[in-house]
């Protein structure tokens, strides 16, 4: 099974994995055009067809993926992202 890349570039954005668990991931997204930083948190989803973990598409956000931004308050956004990932882990333990 192929895991997600630790870092990758798409257009002006750089995606860097900063945390992972058995249930999900947190990526820090930096836009070089605007210097804006935000976080994407999403559940770990296995794609059987391609034998890999899938990065969420736009349709996934709000369902099993979340974008967290607090303007210039990156620390607050990161804290919220970590809490969301921890919550995914708690749901798995409770199931």
DRENDO-1510 file (C-alpha; in Angstrom, 1 decimal, always signed):
<recs>
REC; n; res; u; v; w
REC; 1; UNK; +0.0; +0.0; +0.0 .
REC; 2; UNK; +1.3; +3.4; -1.0 .
REC; 3; UNK; +1.1; +6.1; +1.7 .
REC; 4; UNK; +0.7; +9.8; +1.2 .
REC; 5; UNK; +3.7; +12.0; +0.4 .
REC; 6; UNK; +5.2; +13.9; +3.3 .
REC; 7; UNK; +5.5; +17.0; +1.2 .
REC; 8; UNK; +4.2; +17.9; -2.2 .
REC; 9; UNK; +3.5; +21.0; -4.4 .
REC; 10; UNK; +0.4; +21.9; -6.3 .
REC; 11; UNK; +0.4; +25.3; -8.0 .
REC; 12; UNK; +1.4; +28.0; -5.5 .
REC; 13; UNK; +0.7; +25.7; -2.5 .
REC; 14; UNK; +3.0; +23.5; -0.6 .
REC; 15; UNK; +1.5; +20.7; +1.5 .
REC; 16; UNK; +3.5; +19.3; +4.4 .
REC; 17; UNK; +2.4; +16.4; +6.6 .
REC; 18; UNK; +2.9; +17.5; +10.2 .
REC; 19; UNK; +1.1; +14.8; +12.0 .
REC; 20; UNK; -0.5; +11.4; +11.4 .
REC; 21; UNK; -2.3; +8.7; +13.3 .
REC; 22; UNK; -4.0; +5.4; +12.4 .
REC; 23; UNK; -7.2; +7.4; +11.8 .
REC; 24; UNK; -6.0; +10.5; +10.0 .
REC; 25; UNK; -3.6; +13.2; +9.0 .
REC; 26; UNK; -2.8; +16.9; +9.4 .
REC; 27; UNK; -1.2; +18.8; +6.5 .
REC; 28; UNK; +0.1; +22.4; +6.8 .
REC; 29; UNK; -0.7; +24.2; +3.6 .
REC; 30; UNK; +1.4; +27.3; +2.7 .
REC; 31; UNK; +0.5; +29.5; -0.3 .
REC; 32; UNK; +3.6; +31.2; -1.6 .
REC; 33; UNK; +1.5; +33.7; -3.5 .
REC; 34; UNK; -0.3; +35.0; -0.4 .
REC; 35; UNK; +1.9; +33.7; +2.5 .
REC; 36; UNK; -1.3; +32.3; +4.0 .
REC; 37; UNK; -0.9; +29.2; +6.1 .
REC; 38; UNK; -3.8; +26.9; +7.0 .
REC; 39; UNK; -4.3; +23.2; +8.0 .
REC; 40; UNK; -6.2; +20.3; +6.4 .
REC; 41; UNK; -7.3; +17.5; +8.7 .
REC; 42; UNK; -8.8; +14.4; +7.2 .
REC; 43; UNK; -9.6; +10.8; +7.9 .
REC; 44; UNK; -7.3; +8.0; +6.6 .
REC; 45; UNK; -9.1; +6.5; +3.6 .
REC; 46; UNK; -7.8; +3.5; +1.8 .
REC; 47; UNK; -8.3; +3.4; -2.0 .
REC; 48; UNK; -8.5; -0.3; -3.0 .
REC; 49; UNK; -8.5; +0.4; -6.7 .
REC; 50; UNK; -5.1; +2.1; -6.6 .
REC; 51; UNK; -3.8; +0.4; -3.4 .
REC; 52; UNK; -3.0; +3.7; -1.7 .
REC; 53; UNK; -4.2; +6.2; +0.9 .
REC; 54; UNK; -6.3; +8.9; -0.8 .
REC; 55; UNK; -5.9; +12.7; -0.3 .
REC; 56; UNK; -9.4; +14.2; +0.0 .
REC; 57; UNK; -11.0; +15.9; -3.0 .
REC; 58; UNK; -13.1; +19.1; -2.6 .
REC; 59; UNK; -16.3; +17.1; -2.2 .
REC; 60; UNK; -14.8; +15.4; +1.0 .
REC; 61; UNK; -14.4; +18.7; +2.9 .
REC; 62; UNK; -17.1; +19.0; +5.6 .
REC; 63; UNK; -17.7; +15.3; +5.5 .
REC; 64; UNK; -14.4; +13.5; +6.3 .
REC; 65; UNK; -12.0; +16.3; +5.8 .
REC; 66; UNK; -11.8; +19.8; +7.3 .
REC; 67; UNK; -9.9; +23.0; +6.4 .
REC; 68; UNK; -8.9; +25.1; +9.5 .
REC; 69; UNK; -7.8; +28.7; +9.2 .
REC; 70; UNK; -7.7; +31.5; +11.7 .
REC; 71; UNK; -6.1; +34.2; +9.5 .
REC; 72; UNK; -2.8; +35.2; +11.1 .
REC; 73; UNK; -3.4; +33.1; +14.2 .
REC; 74; UNK; -1.6; +29.9; +12.9 .
REC; 75; UNK; -1.1; +28.6; +16.4 .
REC; 76; UNK; -4.8; +28.6; +17.2 .
REC; 77; UNK; -5.6; +26.9; +13.8 .
REC; 78; UNK; -3.0; +24.2; +14.5 .
REC; 79; UNK; -4.4; +23.6; +18.0 .
REC; 80; UNK; -7.8; +23.1; +16.5 .
REC; 81; UNK; -6.4; +20.8; +13.8 .
REC; 82; UNK; -4.7; +18.7; +16.5 .
REC; 83; UNK; -7.9; +18.5; +18.5 .
REC; 84; UNK; -9.8; +17.3; +15.4 .
REC; 85; UNK; -7.3; +14.6; +14.7 .
REC; 86; UNK; -7.4; +13.5; +18.4 .
REC; 87; UNK; -11.2; +13.4; +18.1 .
REC; 88; UNK; -11.0; +11.0; +15.1 .
REC; 89; UNK; -8.8; +8.7; +17.3 .
REC; 90; UNK; -11.3; +8.9; +20.1 .
REC; 91; UNK; -14.1; +7.9; +17.7 .
REC; 92; UNK; -12.1; +4.9; +16.6 .
REC; 93; UNK; -11.5; +3.7; +20.1 .
REC; 94; UNK; -15.2; +4.1; +21.0 .
REC; 95; UNK; -16.4; +2.1; +18.0 .
</recs>
